[in-house]
Amino acid sequence: MEYLLTPDKGLIIWTIVTFACLVLLLSKVAWKPLLKALADREEGIRKAIADATGARQSAETLRGQYEQNLAQAQAKIQDMLKQAETDALKVREKLMKQAEEEAHRLSEQSRRQLAEDKEKLSRELRQEVASLSVKAAEKLLRHAMNAKEQEALVQEFLKDLDKESVN
């Protein structure tokens, strides 16, 4: 066991030489590709982070534009609704005014027609009354009148009625 505890100088040197050769071999064969793979991976991660940051900023920008467009669309819709309401009120007022004018026109037309009809009926009634009065007077007087005299008497009677109706 003593042999295990005392180191041999030759073994130490060969162990160091072997270790150095192994390190050189590994550095040439394994470490460079390993370090290159780690560097490539680190660069890929940095690129992915940069791309994600760019995408996030782009998404934030798009979100802001979307919200701005949405706000503008809502404002435009509100303006359109207000305009439609204003237009509807104008149309309603115009229709109401037209209806009132039409009603007033029809009322005036009806009044004129009634006045004309009243005047016509009044003339016809006066003429009938005059004619009946002349016939009654003729029978009373038993005097036969010709058509010319009767017409003159009717016209005189109508003039008298007009004078009385004016008073």
KEVEX-282789 format. One line per 3 residues: number of its first residue (from 1); their letters; for each residue x, y, z of N, C-alpha, C. Coordinates in nm, 2 decimals. Example, Ala and Ser with C-alpha at 12.3 -4.5 7.8 and 13.67 -1.06 7.14 Angstrom:
! KEVEX-282789
1 = as = 1.32,-0.57,0.78,1.23,-0.45,0.78,1.32,-0.33,0.78 | 1.28,-0.22,0.71,1.37,-0.11,0.71,1.29,0.00,0.79
This chain:
! KEVEX-282789
1 = mey = 0.08,-0.11,0.00,0.00,0.00,0.00,0.09,0.12,0.00 | 0.20,0.11,0.04,0.29,0.21,0.05,0.32,0.26,-0.10 | 0.32,0.17,-0.18,0.35,0.20,-0.32,0.24,0.30,-0.37
4 = llt = 0.12,0.29,-0.33,0.01,0.37,-0.38,0.03,0.51,-0.32 | 0.08,0.53,-0.21,0.09,0.66,-0.15,0.21,0.73,-0.19 | 0.31,0.67,-0.24,0.43,0.74,-0.28,0.42,0.75,-0.44
7 = pdk = 0.43,0.87,-0.48,0.42,0.89,-0.63,0.55,0.87,-0.70 | 0.54,0.82,-0.81,0.65,0.79,-0.90,0.67,0.91,-0.99 | 0.79,0.97,-1.00,0.81,1.09,-1.08,0.78,1.06,-1.22
10 = gli = 0.82,0.96,-1.27,0.80,0.92,-1.41,0.65,0.91,-1.44 | 0.57,0.86,-1.36,0.43,0.84,-1.38,0.36,0.98,-1.38 | 0.41,1.07,-1.29,0.35,1.20,-1.28,0.38,1.28,-1.41
13 = iwt = 0.50,1.26,-1.46,0.53,1.33,-1.59,0.45,1.28,-1.70 | 0.44,1.15,-1.71,0.36,1.09,-1.82,0.21,1.12,-1.80 | 0.17,1.13,-1.68,0.03,1.17,-1.66,0.01,1.31,-1.71
16 = ivt = 0.10,1.40,-1.68,0.09,1.54,-1.72,0.10,1.55,-1.87 | 0.19,1.48,-1.93,0.20,1.48,-2.08,0.08,1.43,-2.14 | 0.03,1.32,-2.09,-0.09,1.26,-2.15,-0.21,1.35,-2.13
19 = fac = -0.22,1.42,-2.01,-0.33,1.51,-1.99,-0.32,1.63,-2.09 | -0.19,1.68,-2.11,-0.17,1.79,-2.20,-0.21,1.75,-2.34 | -0.17,1.63,-2.38,-0.21,1.59,-2.52,-0.36,1.57,-2.53
22 = lvl = -0.42,1.52,-2.43,-0.57,1.51,-2.43,-0.63,1.65,-2.44 | -0.58,1.74,-2.36,-0.64,1.88,-2.37,-0.61,1.94,-2.51 | -0.50,1.92,-2.57,-0.47,1.97,-2.70,-0.56,1.90,-2.80
25 = lls = -0.58,1.77,-2.79,-0.66,1.70,-2.88,-0.81,1.74,-2.87 | -0.85,1.75,-2.74,-0.99,1.80,-2.72,-1.01,1.94,-2.77 | -0.91,2.03,-2.75,-0.93,2.16,-2.79,-0.94,2.17,-2.94
28 = kva = -0.86,2.09,-3.01,-0.87,2.09,-3.16,-1.00,2.02,-3.21 | -1.03,1.91,-3.15,-1.14,1.83,-3.20,-1.27,1.86,-3.14 | -1.28,1.88,-3.01,-1.41,1.89,-2.94,-1.44,2.04,-2.90
31 = wkp = -1.35,2.11,-2.84,-1.38,2.24,-2.78,-1.41,2.34,-2.89 | -1.34,2.35,-2.99,-1.37,2.45,-3.10,-1.51,2.43,-3.15 | -1.54,2.31,-3.20,-1.68,2.29,-3.24,-1.78,2.31,-3.13
34 = llk = -1.75,2.27,-3.01,-1.84,2.29,-2.90,-1.86,2.44,-2.87 | -1.74,2.51,-2.86,-1.75,2.65,-2.84,-1.82,2.72,-2.96 | -1.79,2.68,-3.08,-1.86,2.74,-3.20,-2.01,2.71,-3.19
37 = ala = -2.05,2.59,-3.15,-2.19,2.56,-3.14,-2.26,2.64,-3.03 | -2.18,2.66,-2.92,-2.24,2.75,-2.81,-2.25,2.89,-2.86 | -2.15,2.94,-2.93,-2.15,3.08,-2.98,-2.27,3.09,-3.08
40 = dre = -2.28,2.99,-3.17,-2.39,3.00,-3.27,-2.53,3.00,-3.20 | -2.54,2.91,-3.09,-2.66,2.91,-3.02,-2.69,3.04,-2.95 | -2.59,3.10,-2.89,-2.60,3.23,-2.82,-2.64,3.33,-2.92
43 = egi = -2.58,3.33,-3.04,-2.62,3.43,-3.14,-2.76,3.41,-3.19 | -2.80,3.28,-3.20,-2.94,3.25,-3.24,-3.04,3.30,-3.13 | -3.00,3.28,-3.01,-3.09,3.32,-2.90,-3.10,3.48,-2.90
46 = rka = -2.98,3.54,-2.92,-2.99,3.69,-2.93,-3.07,3.74,-3.04 | -3.06,3.67,-3.16,-3.14,3.71,-3.27,-3.29,3.68,-3.25 | -3.32,3.57,-3.19,-3.46,3.54,-3.15,-3.51,3.64,-3.06
49 = iad = -3.43,3.69,-2.96,-3.48,3.79,-2.86,-3.50,3.92,-2.94 | -3.41,3.96,-3.03,-3.42,4.08,-3.10,-3.54,4.07,-3.19 | -3.56,3.96,-3.26,-3.68,3.94,-3.35,-3.81,3.95,-3.26
52 = atg = -3.81,3.89,-3.15,-3.93,3.89,-3.06,-3.95,4.03,-3.01 | -3.85,4.11,-2.98,-3.86,4.25,-2.94,-3.92,4.33,-3.05 | -3.86,4.31,-3.17,-3.92,4.38,-3.29,-4.06,4.35,-3.32
55 = arq = -4.09,4.22,-3.31,-4.23,4.17,-3.33,-4.32,4.23,-3.23 | -4.27,4.24,-3.10,-4.36,4.30,-2.99,-4.38,4.45,-3.02 | -4.28,4.52,-3.06,-4.29,4.66,-3.09,-4.39,4.68,-3.21
58 = sae = -4.37,4.59,-3.31,-4.46,4.60,-3.42,-4.60,4.57,-3.38 | -4.62,4.47,-3.30,-4.76,4.44,-3.25,-4.81,4.56,-3.17 | -4.73,4.62,-3.09,-4.78,4.74,-3.01,-4.82,4.85,-3.10
61 = tlr = -4.73,4.87,-3.21,-4.77,4.98,-3.30,-4.90,4.95,-3.37 | -4.91,4.82,-3.42,-5.03,4.78,-3.49,-5.15,4.79,-3.39 | -5.13,4.76,-3.27,-5.24,4.77,-3.17,-5.28,4.91,-3.15
64 = gqy = -5.18,5.00,-3.14,-5.21,5.14,-3.13,-5.29,5.19,-3.25 | -5.24,5.15,-3.37,-5.31,5.20,-3.49,-5.45,5.14,-3.50 | -5.47,5.02,-3.45,-5.60,4.95,-3.45,-5.69,5.03,-3.36
67 = eqn = -5.64,5.06,-3.24,-5.73,5.13,-3.14,-5.76,5.27,-3.19 | -5.66,5.34,-3.26,-5.69,5.47,-3.31,-5.79,5.46,-3.42 | -5.78,5.36,-3.51,-5.88,5.34,-3.62,-6.01,5.31,-3.56
70 = laq = -6.02,5.23,-3.46,-6.14,5.20,-3.39,-6.21,5.32,-3.33 | -6.13,5.40,-3.27,-6.18,5.53,-3.21,-6.23,5.62,-3.32 | -6.16,5.63,-3.43,-6.20,5.72,-3.54,-6.33,5.66,-3.60
73 = aqa = -6.34,5.53,-3.62,-6.46,5.47,-3.67,-6.58,5.50,-3.58 | -6.56,5.48,-3.45,-6.67,5.51,-3.36,-6.71,5.65,-3.36 | -6.61,5.74,-3.37,-6.65,5.89,-3.38,-6.72,5.92,-3.51
76 = kiq = -6.68,5.85,-3.62,-6.75,5.87,-3.74,-6.89,5.82,-3.74 | -6.90,5.70,-3.68,-7.04,5.64,-3.66,-7.13,5.74,-3.58 | -7.07,5.79,-3.47,-7.15,5.88,-3.39,-7.19,6.01,-3.47
79 = dml = -7.10,6.06,-3.55,-7.13,6.18,-3.63,-7.23,6.14,-3.74 | -7.22,6.02,-3.79,-7.32,5.98,-3.89,-7.46,5.97,-3.83 | -7.46,5.91,-3.71,-7.59,5.90,-3.64,-7.65,6.03,-3.61
82 = kqa = -7.57,6.13,-3.56,-7.62,6.26,-3.53,-7.67,6.33,-3.66 | -7.59,6.31,-3.77,-7.64,6.37,-3.89,-7.77,6.31,-3.94 | -7.78,6.18,-3.93,-7.90,6.11,-3.97,-8.02,6.16,-3.88
85 = etd = -8.00,6.18,-3.76,-8.10,6.23,-3.67,-8.14,6.37,-3.71 | -8.04,6.45,-3.73,-8.07,6.59,-3.78,-8.15,6.59,-3.91 | -8.10,6.51,-4.00,-8.17,6.50,-4.13,-8.32,6.45,-4.11
88 = alk = -8.34,6.36,-4.03,-8.47,6.31,-4.00,-8.56,6.41,-3.94 | -8.51,6.49,-3.85,-8.58,6.60,-3.79,-8.62,6.71,-3.90 | -8.52,6.74,-3.99,-8.55,6.83,-4.09,-8.66,6.78,-4.18
91 = vre = -8.65,6.65,-4.22,-8.75,6.60,-4.31,-8.89,6.60,-4.24 | -8.89,6.56,-4.11,-9.01,6.56,-4.03,-9.08,6.70,-4.03 | -8.99,6.80,-4.00,-9.04,6.94,-4.00,-9.10,6.98,-4.14
94 = klm = -9.02,6.94,-4.24,-9.06,6.98,-4.38,-9.20,6.91,-4.41 | -9.21,6.79,-4.38,-9.34,6.72,-4.40,-9.45,6.78,-4.32 | -9.42,6.81,-4.19,-9.53,6.87,-4.11,-9.57,7.01,-4.17
97 = kqa = -9.47,7.09,-4.22,-9.50,7.22,-4.27,-9.59,7.20,-4.40 | -9.55,7.10,-4.49,-9.62,7.07,-4.61,-9.76,7.03,-4.58 | -9.78,6.94,-4.48,-9.91,6.89,-4.44,-10.00,7.01,-4.39
100 = eee = -9.94,7.10,-4.31,-10.01,7.21,-4.26,-10.05,7.31,-4.37 | -9.96,7.33,-4.47,-9.99,7.41,-4.58,-10.11,7.35,-4.66 | -10.10,7.22,-4.68,-10.20,7.15,-4.76,-10.34,7.16,-4.69
103 = ahr = -10.33,7.14,-4.56,-10.46,7.15,-4.48,-10.52,7.29,-4.49 | -10.43,7.39,-4.47,-10.48,7.53,-4.48,-10.53,7.55,-4.62 | -10.47,7.51,-4.73,-10.51,7.53,-4.86,-10.65,7.46,-4.88
106 = lse = -10.66,7.34,-4.84,-10.79,7.26,-4.85,-10.90,7.33,-4.77 | -10.86,7.39,-4.65,-10.96,7.46,-4.57,-11.01,7.58,-4.64 | -10.92,7.66,-4.70,-10.95,7.78,-4.77,-11.04,7.74,-4.89
109 = qsr = -11.00,7.64,-4.96,-11.07,7.60,-5.08,-11.21,7.56,-5.04 | -11.23,7.48,-4.93,-11.36,7.44,-4.88,-11.44,7.56,-4.85 | -11.38,7.66,-4.78,-11.46,7.78,-4.74,-11.51,7.86,-4.86
112 = rql = -11.42,7.87,-4.96,-11.46,7.94,-5.08,-11.57,7.87,-5.15 | -11.56,7.73,-5.16,-11.66,7.65,-5.23,-11.79,7.67,-5.15 | -11.79,7.66,-5.02,-11.91,7.68,-4.94,-11.97,7.81,-4.96
115 = aed = -11.89,7.92,-4.96,-11.94,8.05,-4.98,-12.00,8.06,-5.12 | -11.94,8.01,-5.22,-12.00,8.01,-5.36,-12.13,7.93,-5.36 | -12.13,7.82,-5.30,-12.25,7.74,-5.29,-12.36,7.81,-5.22
118 = kek = -12.33,7.88,-5.11,-12.43,7.95,-5.03,-12.49,8.06,-5.11 | -12.40,8.14,-5.18,-12.44,8.25,-5.27,-12.53,8.20,-5.38 | -12.49,8.08,-5.44,-12.57,8.03,-5.55,-12.71,7.98,-5.50
121 = lsr = -12.71,7.92,-5.39,-12.84,7.87,-5.33,-12.92,7.99,-5.29 | -12.86,8.09,-5.24,-12.93,8.21,-5.20,-13.00,8.28,-5.32 | -12.92,8.29,-5.43,-12.98,8.35,-5.55,-13.10,8.26,-5.61
124 = elr = -13.07,8.13,-5.61,-13.18,8.04,-5.66,-13.30,8.05,-5.57 | -13.28,8.06,-5.44,-13.39,8.07,-5.35,-13.47,8.20,-5.36 | -13.39,8.31,-5.38,-13.46,8.44,-5.40,-13.54,8.44,-5.53
127 = qev = -13.48,8.38,-5.64,-13.55,8.37,-5.76,-13.67,8.29,-5.75 | -13.66,8.18,-5.68,-13.78,8.09,-5.66,-13.89,8.16,-5.58 | -13.84,8.23,-5.47,-13.94,8.30,-5.39,-14.01,8.41,-5.47
130 = asl = -13.93,8.48,-5.55,-13.98,8.59,-5.63,-14.08,8.53,-5.73 | -14.05,8.42,-5.80,-14.13,8.36,-5.89,-14.26,8.31,-5.83 | -14.25,8.25,-5.71,-14.37,8.21,-5.64,-14.46,8.33,-5.59
133 = svk = -14.39,8.43,-5.55,-14.46,8.55,-5.51,-14.54,8.61,-5.62 | -14.47,8.62,-5.74,-14.54,8.67,-5.86,-14.66,8.59,-5.89 | -14.64,8.46,-5.89,-14.76,8.37,-5.92,-14.87,8.38,-5.82
136 = aae = -14.83,8.40,-5.70,-14.93,8.42,-5.59,-15.00,8.55,-5.61 | -14.92,8.65,-5.64,-14.98,8.78,-5.67,-15.07,8.78,-5.79 | -15.03,8.71,-5.89,-15.11,8.70,-6.01,-15.24,8.63,-5.98
139 = kll = -15.24,8.53,-5.90,-15.36,8.46,-5.87,-15.45,8.55,-5.79 | -15.39,8.62,-5.70,-15.46,8.71,-5.61,-15.53,8.82,-5.69 | -15.46,8.87,-5.78,-15.51,8.99,-5.85,-15.60,8.94,-5.97
142 = rha = -15.59,8.82,-6.00,-15.65,8.75,-6.11,-15.62,8.83,-6.24 | -15.51,8.86,-6.24,-15.47,8.94,-6.36,-15.36,8.86,-6.43 | -15.37,8.85,-6.55,-15.27,8.77,-6.63,-15.16,8.86,-6.67
145 = mna = -15.04,8.81,-6.65,-14.93,8.89,-6.68,-14.85,8.81,-6.79 | -14.79,8.89,-6.88,-14.71,8.82,-6.98,-14.57,8.79,-6.92 | -14.49,8.72,-6.99,-14.36,8.67,-6.94,-14.26,8.79,-6.92
148 = keq = -14.27,8.89,-7.01,-14.19,9.01,-7.00,-14.22,9.09,-6.87 | -14.34,9.11,-6.85,-14.38,9.18,-6.73,-14.34,9.11,-6.60 | -14.36,8.97,-6.61,-14.33,8.89,-6.49,-14.18,8.89,-6.47
151 = eal = -14.09,8.89,-6.57,-13.95,8.90,-6.55,-13.91,9.03,-6.49 | -13.97,9.14,-6.54,-13.94,9.27,-6.49,-13.97,9.28,-6.34 | -14.09,9.22,-6.31,-14.13,9.22,-6.17,-14.04,9.14,-6.08
154 = vqe = -13.99,9.03,-6.13,-13.90,8.94,-6.06,-13.77,9.02,-6.03 | -13.72,9.09,-6.14,-13.59,9.16,-6.12,-13.61,9.27,-6.02 | -13.72,9.34,-6.02,-13.75,9.45,-5.93,-13.75,9.39,-5.79
157 = flk = -13.82,9.28,-5.77,-13.83,9.21,-5.64,-13.69,9.17,-5.59 | -13.61,9.12,-5.68,-13.47,9.08,-5.64,-13.39,9.20,-5.59 | -13.41,9.31,-5.66,-13.33,9.43,-5.62,-13.38,9.48,-5.48
160 = dld = -13.51,9.47,-5.46,-13.56,9.50,-5.33,-13.51,9.41,-5.22 | -13.50,9.28,-5.25,-13.45,9.19,-5.15,-13.30,9.21,-5.13 | -13.22,9.25,-5.23,-13.08,9.28,-5.21,-13.07,9.40,-5.12
163 = kes = -13.15,9.50,-5.15,-13.14,9.62,-5.06,-13.18,9.59,-4.92 | -13.27,9.50,-4.90,-13.31,9.47,-4.76,-13.20,9.38,-4.69 | -13.14,9.29,-4.77,-13.04,9.21,-4.71,-12.91,9.29,-4.68
166 = vn = -12.89,9.40,-4.75,-12.77,9.48,-4.72,-12.80,9.56,-4.59 | -12.92,9.60,-4.57,-12.95,9.68,-4.45,-12.96,9.58,-4.34
